[in-house]
């Protein structure tokens, strides 16, 4: 009898713990949504002083170019090598250009670029804003009648949003170039077949435009998570560290989940 009571208490404790976590997650999601809306409402000063946004584009985009370009090159090379080995079994090695281009433009370009962007630029935004909060720089701005959301958060948000589609496009371009190097230059696939097959198979509307739309969504989500986690971080070293970790983890999961939803809507019925 005592064992049954103890088991019931333990089950109740587990259920209460799960309920608290779910409620906290919903509450936090509501706070994040309200924060993003507040950032959008207070974005006008940043556009009036556009140099603030261009500086953040440099910070989030230009400084991320190296990892984006190098990663895109190697991903394209791997795709070209694996695609050639697979298509060769069916006598269709000339279609390797189509495989590389569609894989990069539709999926791998936006997704991997967004994951790299979250790891490099997103975590840096969170750490920077979190450290400014920990050192009371944001509070000092409020004391001087300077809105920290309009002055600090909004330019970083729009800098990330503008940078993400450009980085995804550069990733895809370098990936196609990497596939060309492996299949045409190193292996010896006919160059004309490589480019003509790619040109005939990649559709501007269903492939390129939808890939750009994906990267825009990823840019909004990743940057919104990064600035919110930084602004909401506890003003301690441990709090900033935890916020940076949450940015990378939450952004990665959001990118993968959102990619499935967008793919289900965009490419349904497209051959």
C-alpha positions as CSV (number, residue, x, y, z in Angstrom):
1,X,0.0,0.0,0.0
2,X,2.8,2.4,0.9
3,X,4.6,1.5,-2.3
4,X,1.5,2.3,-4.4
5,X,1.2,5.7,-2.6
6,X,4.8,6.5,-3.3
7,X,4.5,5.5,-6.9
8,X,1.4,7.7,-7.3
9,X,3.3,10.7,-5.8
10,X,6.2,10.1,-8.1
11,X,3.9,10.0,-11.2
12,X,2.1,13.2,-10.0
13,X,5.5,14.9,-9.6
14,X,6.5,13.9,-13.1
15,X,3.3,15.1,-14.6
16,X,3.5,18.4,-12.7
17,X,7.1,18.9,-13.9
18,X,6.1,18.3,-17.5
19,X,3.1,20.7,-17.1
20,X,5.3,23.4,-15.7
21,X,7.8,23.0,-18.5
22,X,5.1,23.2,-21.2
23,X,3.5,26.2,-19.5
24,X,6.9,27.9,-19.3
25,X,7.6,27.2,-22.9
26,X,4.2,28.6,-24.0
27,X,4.8,31.7,-21.9
28,X,8.3,32.2,-23.3
29,X,7.0,31.8,-26.8
30,X,4.4,34.5,-26.2
31,X,7.1,36.8,-24.7
32,X,9.3,36.2,-27.8
33,X,6.5,37.0,-30.2
34,X,5.7,40.2,-28.3
35,X,9.4,41.1,-28.3
36,X,9.7,40.6,-32.1
37,X,6.6,42.7,-32.7
38,X,8.1,45.4,-30.5
39,X,11.3,45.3,-32.6
40,X,9.3,45.7,-35.8
41,X,7.5,48.7,-34.4
42,X,10.7,50.4,-33.3
43,X,12.7,49.7,-36.5
44,X,12.1,53.0,-38.1
45,X,15.0,54.8,-36.4
46,X,17.4,52.2,-37.7
47,X,16.2,52.7,-41.3
48,X,16.5,56.5,-40.9
49,X,20.1,55.9,-39.8
50,X,20.9,53.1,-42.2
51,X,24.6,53.0,-41.4
52,X,23.6,51.2,-38.2
53,X,22.0,48.4,-40.3
54,X,24.9,48.3,-42.8
55,X,27.3,47.9,-40.0
56,X,25.4,44.9,-38.7
57,X,25.2,43.5,-42.3
58,X,29.0,43.6,-42.3
59,X,29.1,41.9,-38.9
60,X,26.5,39.2,-39.6
61,X,27.1,38.7,-43.4
62,X,30.6,39.7,-44.5
63,X,32.3,38.2,-41.5
64,X,30.5,34.9,-42.2
65,X,31.5,34.7,-45.8
66,X,34.6,32.5,-45.2
67,X,32.8,29.7,-43.5
68,X,29.9,29.9,-45.9
69,X,32.0,29.8,-49.1
70,X,34.4,27.1,-47.9
71,X,31.5,24.9,-46.6
72,X,29.6,25.4,-49.8
73,X,32.6,24.4,-51.9
74,X,33.1,21.2,-50.0
75,X,29.4,20.3,-49.8
76,X,29.2,20.7,-53.6
77,X,32.3,18.6,-54.1
78,X,30.9,15.8,-51.9
79,X,27.5,16.0,-53.8
80,X,29.3,15.8,-57.1
81,X,31.4,12.8,-56.1
82,X,28.5,10.9,-54.5
83,X,26.1,11.8,-57.3
84,X,28.5,10.6,-59.9
85,X,29.1,7.3,-58.2
86,X,25.4,6.7,-57.9
87,X,24.3,7.9,-61.4
88,X,27.1,6.0,-63.0
89,X,25.5,2.7,-62.1
90,X,22.5,3.7,-64.2
91,X,24.4,5.3,-67.1
92,X,23.2,8.8,-66.2
93,X,26.4,10.4,-65.0
94,X,25.7,13.4,-67.3
95,X,22.8,14.3,-65.0
96,X,25.1,14.9,-62.1
97,X,24.8,18.7,-62.6
98,X,21.1,18.5,-62.2
99,X,21.5,16.6,-59.0
100,X,24.0,19.0,-57.5
101,X,22.0,22.1,-58.5
102,X,18.6,21.0,-57.3
103,X,20.0,19.6,-54.1
104,X,21.7,22.9,-53.3
105,X,19.1,25.4,-54.5
106,X,16.1,23.6,-53.0
107,X,17.4,22.3,-49.7
108,X,21.0,22.1,-48.8
109,X,21.9,25.7,-49.7
110,X,19.3,27.5,-47.5
111,X,19.4,24.9,-44.7
112,X,23.1,24.5,-44.2
113,X,23.8,28.2,-44.7
114,X,21.1,28.9,-42.1
115,X,22.7,26.4,-39.7
116,X,26.1,28.0,-40.2
117,X,24.6,31.5,-39.9
118,X,23.0,30.5,-36.5
119,X,26.2,29.0,-35.2
120,X,28.4,31.9,-36.2
121,X,26.4,35.1,-36.4
122,X,23.4,34.2,-34.3
123,X,25.5,33.1,-31.3
124,X,27.6,36.2,-31.7
125,X,24.5,38.5,-31.6
126,X,23.2,36.8,-28.5
127,X,26.5,37.0,-26.7
128,X,27.0,40.6,-27.6
129,X,23.5,41.7,-26.5
130,X,23.8,39.5,-23.4
131,X,27.1,41.0,-22.4
132,X,25.7,44.5,-22.9
133,X,22.9,43.6,-20.5
134,X,25.3,42.0,-18.0
135,X,27.5,45.1,-18.0
136,X,24.4,47.4,-17.6
137,X,25.0,49.2,-20.9
138,X,21.4,48.7,-21.9
139,X,20.2,50.1,-18.6
140,X,22.5,53.1,-19.1
141,X,21.0,53.7,-22.5
142,X,17.5,53.7,-20.9
143,X,18.8,56.2,-18.3
144,X,19.9,58.5,-21.2
145,X,16.5,58.3,-22.8
146,X,17.9,56.0,-25.6
147,X,15.7,53.1,-26.5
148,X,18.0,50.0,-26.5
149,X,15.6,48.0,-28.7
150,X,15.6,50.7,-31.4
151,X,19.3,51.4,-31.1
152,X,20.8,48.0,-30.4
153,X,18.3,45.2,-31.2
154,X,16.5,46.4,-34.3
155,X,19.7,47.1,-36.5
156,X,21.0,43.6,-35.6
157,X,17.7,42.0,-36.4
158,X,17.5,43.6,-39.9
159,X,21.2,43.1,-40.5
160,X,20.7,39.3,-40.1
161,X,17.5,39.3,-42.1
162,X,19.2,41.0,-45.1
163,X,22.3,38.9,-44.8
164,X,20.8,35.4,-44.7
165,X,19.4,35.2,-48.3
166,X,22.7,36.6,-49.8
167,X,24.7,34.0,-47.8
168,X,22.5,31.2,-48.9
169,X,22.8,32.2,-52.6
170,X,26.6,32.4,-52.3
171,X,26.6,28.9,-50.6
172,X,24.6,27.5,-53.5
173,X,26.9,29.1,-56.1
174,X,30.0,27.8,-54.5
175,X,28.4,24.4,-54.1
176,X,27.7,24.2,-57.9
177,X,31.2,25.3,-58.6
178,X,32.5,22.5,-56.2
179,X,30.4,20.0,-58.1
180,X,31.8,21.2,-61.4
181,X,35.3,20.9,-60.1
182,X,34.9,17.3,-59.0
183,X,32.8,15.9,-61.9
184,X,34.0,17.9,-64.9
185,X,37.6,18.9,-64.1
186,X,38.7,15.9,-62.0
187,X,36.5,13.0,-63.2
188,X,36.0,14.1,-66.8
189,X,32.2,14.4,-67.2
190,X,31.3,16.3,-70.4
191,X,31.1,20.0,-69.6
192,X,28.3,20.7,-72.0
193,X,26.2,17.9,-70.6
194,X,26.8,19.1,-67.1
195,X,25.6,22.7,-67.7
196,X,22.9,21.9,-70.2
197,X,21.2,19.3,-68.0
198,X,21.4,21.7,-65.1
199,X,19.9,24.6,-67.2
200,X,17.0,22.4,-68.5
201,X,16.1,21.0,-65.1
202,X,16.4,24.0,-62.7
203,X,13.2,26.1,-62.8
204,X,13.5,29.7,-61.7
205,X,10.1,29.8,-60.1
206,X,9.9,26.5,-58.3
207,X,13.5,26.1,-57.4
208,X,15.4,29.3,-57.2
209,X,12.6,31.6,-56.0
210,X,11.4,29.0,-53.4
211,X,15.0,28.6,-52.2
212,X,15.3,32.3,-51.7
213,X,11.9,32.4,-49.8
214,X,13.2,29.6,-47.6
215,X,16.4,31.5,-46.8
216,X,14.4,34.7,-46.0
217,X,12.2,32.8,-43.5
218,X,15.3,31.2,-41.9
219,X,16.9,34.6,-41.6
220,X,13.9,36.1,-39.8
221,X,13.6,33.1,-37.4
222,X,17.3,32.7,-36.6
223,X,17.8,36.5,-36.0
224,X,14.7,36.8,-34.0
225,X,15.8,33.9,-31.7
226,X,19.3,35.4,-31.4
227,X,18.2,38.9,-30.4
228,X,15.5,37.7,-28.0
229,X,17.8,35.2,-26.2
230,X,20.4,38.0,-25.8
231,X,18.0,40.6,-24.6
232,X,16.3,38.0,-22.2
233,X,19.6,36.5,-20.9
234,X,20.2,36.7,-17.1
235,X,22.9,39.3,-16.5
236,X,25.6,36.8,-15.4
237,X,28.4,35.0,-17.2
238,X,26.5,31.7,-16.8
239,X,23.3,33.3,-18.1
240,X,25.0,34.7,-21.2
241,X,26.6,31.3,-21.9
242,X,23.2,29.5,-21.5
243,X,21.5,32.0,-23.8
244,X,24.2,31.5,-26.5
245,X,23.7,27.8,-26.3
246,X,19.9,28.1,-26.5
247,X,20.3,30.3,-29.6
248,X,22.2,27.6,-31.5
249,X,20.0,24.7,-30.3
250,X,16.7,26.4,-30.8
251,X,17.7,28.0,-34.1
252,X,18.8,24.6,-35.5
253,X,15.6,22.9,-34.5
254,X,13.5,25.7,-35.8
255,X,15.4,25.7,-39.2
256,X,14.9,21.9,-39.7
257,X,11.2,22.0,-38.6
258,X,10.4,25.1,-40.7
259,X,12.2,23.5,-43.7
260,X,9.8,20.6,-43.6
261,X,6.8,22.8,-43.4
262,X,8.0,25.1,-46.2
263,X,9.0,22.2,-48.4
264,X,5.5,20.6,-47.9
265,X,3.8,23.7,-49.2
266,X,6.3,24.8,-51.9
267,X,7.2,21.6,-53.7
268,X,4.0,19.6,-53.5
269,X,3.2,18.1,-56.8
270,X,6.4,19.5,-58.4
271,X,8.4,16.9,-60.4
